[in-house]
Amino acid sequence: MTVDYDAVILGGTVQGREAAALATREGARVALVEPPGAVERCVHRQIVLTALAQAGTAQNSTWDALRSQVKALETVAYPHLSLDGLATSGVDVVLEAGQFSPRPNLAVTTVTRRLRSRGYLLAPGTEVTVPDIPGLAETPYLTVDTLLNLEALPESAIVLGRSGAAIALAQSLAQLGCQTTLITRGDQLLPTEDPDISAFVEALLEAAGVTLRLNTRLDAIHYKDRFGVSLVDGDLHKAQTLVLATASHPVLGPLNLSSIGIHPQIVHGVATALPVDDRLATAHPRVFACGPAIGGYWAEATDRQDGAIAIHNALYLPLRKVSFLNRPALLHTTPEYARIGLTADQARRWYGSEATVVQVAFGQILNPHYGNDITGFCRWLVRADGQILGAQICGPGASELMHTVALAIHQKIPIQRLDRVPTLSPSQAEIIPLM
């Protein structure tokens, strides 16, 4: 069978474009099939969450300035991954929705093209999951994608969900002066983390002015000039704006995956993730997946190493493996929360008395005092031989500090050797020798 490409990427995310750029640099023949506007929405969400977090703590920040900043950042984000740049480098860019066609030979088809390849990579975009709540579908609710369509900061808002986006949005809106309530069915705000860390993040939101309603069941939602959210316990919450920030799910429906034997995980009737093995292979031997499509609570906020591994495995042997456990993730709160690896509860359950929790407050180093913000801590889970099993960092600059921890975990550098790492003063890195 003759093929047209070494890899066809069904994209819609930054990971898809990065995989296309990487494969082309290595000499592969690549086609990128991407629904128009999908990547732009992905980038918009990322910028909105980051810009909102910064605006929430900035003095004299305005809604107009925030909207202008987001538009400006969108014009300069990922210039190396522009469609024109990818096309110039040799990627065959197809701005159409695509789907698998298994007969007579496996291919991806669009309205105008049929593309045959040695390997295929799934990197589709995501959209917010709309829960089955009576009345919700008939209301003009907002999402992260549409929030900045508002001409002015709303006076009050209800945020539905406990996703990373929901937590960050609720805190930022409250810090900007919006009366904000976050409502979720979950009894813990961060379901993947230790209870004390979830409680710490809950305290951050409450300190910002967010009203938290955890472990809450919704009865109905209605809209007449204002939103009304009726709870099963009889309470009624009203607000000018409703922001739907429940967990997102990959857009898999148009891909015709069932025709090639790939069946997504289904939760409450919604396809939430693509099952893959540790080589990012799906149920079809020639189809791999990466990005938010492979699921998990942190799917939209983790690193993008899986894209490079997936495109390598679609093209070459030997196959590489990805460590799902040791992938860093970021929550856009103020201060930031970053995490990697095992939690304290998991470390004790897996390693028993060998696991030790080491925790240092950011107030013990000088740098945070310059910004008058010493809130937060650095927690590492360490094995008796010095192996770092995981880390949770909540504090200013947590995302930057996490790079050092991630490197130590991936390179198997024991904690005893990290005190040899030179650090500048004053800097957040000064906390490392204290661990």
C-alpha angles and dihedrals in degrees: 000000000000119000132200098212144024090224136012113196120203097205144175099146139073087251090061093053092045090053091050092050093047095048092048092051088055091054101259123144104242136184120192114203109192134166109238113264097009097114092042089058090049092052091045092057092050093049094044093054093047095044092047091052091052094044091051092065099033120102117246093003114166134199092238091052090049093052091048092048092052092050091049093049092049090059093056101036117118098346090175089061099052114133091240090052093049091048091049090052091055106269114140100228116203112185096199137096111265138199138186119264111191099189139111084354130348111276143144114246131197131176091279107017144056112200123192121193145170091237139011132211125203114209104150126169127250139233133196116272112242108215121220097254117150110255098007097107091054095055129086094243121168133224134196086272094058105027095099091053084084112102092217141018107276116243090226137011141183116211116202118205143030100243118130088260092052093051094047094044094049093051095045095047091050092049090052090056103265116136098239134190123185116204124190138159090224120099091213125047096218105038096186097051137076112279093245092054092048088050090051092054090046088054090051090056094046090049088055089054101261117148107221122208106183126177089022128151120211121221102186144331125221136175132209110149086318134038119255120195114193117202127208090242089061099257119134123208120195129193142158092239137030118204116196107210103157121142114301125232132205118261098243104142098091094048097078091222095162089066090067097040100262114134119184124219109267123211119178090343095307126112101237105171147000112243110235136167126233089280090055091246119149126212088282112074094221098045124081131178139208142165128042090334091081089064138215134137092277095041094119096041105045133097122281101232090116092071093062092046094047095050091046091053091047089056111027149031139264096052118232125222130227124215105224090185098055100052117121120231135189135215113202097224128129106279098026122249117212128176143179137176126349127003120227092260091050093047092052091046093050101036105021115197091358090074119083129187113222115189132175127181117233088232089074092072126063104231099074090053090066089064092041089237114113095153114133147039144239114232124185128182109217133186122222091259091055097260111148108230098181146329140214118194124184114177145078110315094012092143092057094045090051090066090069092049093047091051091050092050096046093045092043092236109168119230091246091068096049092076086070091062108107114237131192122233126260098024140115089251089073087083091069097075088050093060 
